[in-house]
Amino acid sequence: MNLGPERLRKLLSLNIKSHRRLLGISQEKLAEAADLSAQTINDIEGCRMWVSDKTIVKLAQALQVEAYQLLLPNIDEKTQEDAPESLHSPAETLLTLQHNIKKQIDQQFDEVLRTGLWR
């Protein structure tokens, strides 16, 4: 599959938006975490700007994913654009499940440490 520049920008945009939604953070929070400007995030998500490899790494770290995941064509663009917010692609559903499981494990671990039940 040959991806043109427009398709790559669109994939990057959709993946950033998807991961940002999963984390429940705004463009401003992502910009802060990635040490970028909010306008840069807006331009990337709006497909008006391409980024360097260093910026992709910064974004991936801030979004808690591997850099390559931001370029994978794993989100159905048509579904994302036309569907209501509650309808997610299988990849997005899997990411949501992974995020929720990690969150639950972290909460349970914190509870064990807080209550001293591990002794």
Long-range contacts (C-beta under 8 A, 24 or more apart in sequence): 1-73, 3-73, 5-50, 6-47, 7-73, 8-50, 8-71, 9-47, 9-49, 9-50, 10-47, 10-77, 11-70, 11-71, 11-72, 11-73, 11-75, 11-77, 12-44, 12-51, 12-56, 12-70, 12-71, 13-44, 13-45, 13-46, 13-47, 14-75, 14-77, 14-80, 15-69, 15-70, 15-71, 15-72, 15-74, 15-75, 16-41, 16-44, 16-45, 16-59, 16-63, 16-70, 17-45, 17-80, 18-75, 18-80, 18-92, 18-95, 19-63, 19-64, 19-65, 19-69, 19-70, 19-95, 20-63, 22-92, 22-95, 22-96, 22-99, 23-63, 23-64, 23-99, 30-59, 30-62, 30-63, 33-62, 34-58, 34-59, 34-61, 34-62
